[in-house]
């Protein structure tokens, strides 16, 4: 996949985070209170700031934590749609650059990630 660095995927993000994502970023010195928000179903999501992901660098049009970014960001623009299953996100102008092989590989990863995130949200709700 080729990224044009347009920032569309970073605008008003709803990116869900796994506990592993949160720990990796926390270990790098970021406070979860600043970059994580929890919805009413206990899902951890990236917080937005000024209409973009907390980690988006407005001046450089880049992710400030690119090497540490959440797994969902790494898998993007492959997403899971309840209506269509694993698809390329229509919002991404570079979605056509995802090869069939990459689509298959990322599709498996997104399903596994969402299962883990669902499990974590359910368990978070029990505490």
N, C-alpha and C positions, 0 to 999 in steps of 0.2 A: 504494500500500500504506500502510496505517496501522499504526503500531507502538504497542503498549500499554506498552512499556518493562518488560515482565515479567521480562526477563533470562534466559528459558529458553534462548535461542540462545547465551548467553554461558556457560552452565554446562557444565563438562567439555567444552569445545570441542575439536573435531578439525579446526578450520579450517586449510586448507592456504594457504600463502603463496607468492606469486610473488616473484622477485627484485626486481621493481618495488615491490611492497608493502614489502619489507624495506628497500630503499633510501629510500623515502619516509619511513618511520618513523625510520630512522637519521638522515636529514637533519634531522628535527625534534628530534634530541637523544637518542633512545632507543637504547640499546646492544642490538644483536641477540642478544648472549649472554644478555640478560635476558628477551627476549620470544619468541625462536625456539628451537624444538627440532627435531632431525632424527630421523626414524624410521629403521628399519633398511633402508629402500629409498631413502634420501636425500631424502625429501620434507620440506620445511620446513613446520612447523606452529606455530600460536600456542601458546605455553606457558600452562599454567594455574597459578593461584595461589589457594589456599584454595577449590578447586573451581570457579573461574570464570576466564575469560579474563584474562590478565595486565593488560589495559587496562580491565577492568571496575571502576567506582567503586561499591563496596558501599553507601556512604552515600546517594548520589544516584540509584542504580539507573540509571546511564547509562555510556556509553562515554567514557573520558577522551580518546580520540583520534578522536572521531566524524567530523570533517571529513577525517581522514587514514586512516580505517579501511581495512582490506584490501578488495580488490575483491569477494572472496567474501562478506564481510559486507554489502557494498552490494547484492549480488544477492539475498541471503537474503530470504525463505524459499524462493526458487526454488533447487532443488538438483538434482544428477544422481544418480539411483539406477541401479545396474547392472541391476537387474531391470526397472525401469519407465521408464528414460530421464529426461527432464526432468519434474520434479514439484514440487508445493508440499510443503514439509516438514510432516509430520503433527504434529511437536512444537510448531509455532508456532500459538498460539491466534488469530492474526490472518491466517492463510494465506488465508482466504476473501476478504480485501480486495485481493488481487492480481488485477488485471483481466486479461482474456484478452490484450489488447494488451501489457500489461506482462509477462505470462508469456512471450509470444513473444519480446519484446526481451531479457528477462533470460535466457531459455533459450539463445539464441544466444551471449550473453556468457559463460554458465557453461561451455558446450562449448568455446569459444575459450580461456577461462581454464584449464580443465583440460588442454587440449592443451599450452598453454605450460608449465604446472606439470610435466606428465609429461616434456616435453623437458628442462626445467631439472634435474629429478631424475636423469634418465638421464645428462646431461652432468656433473652433480655427482659421480656415481659413477665417472666416468672419471678423476677427479683424485686 
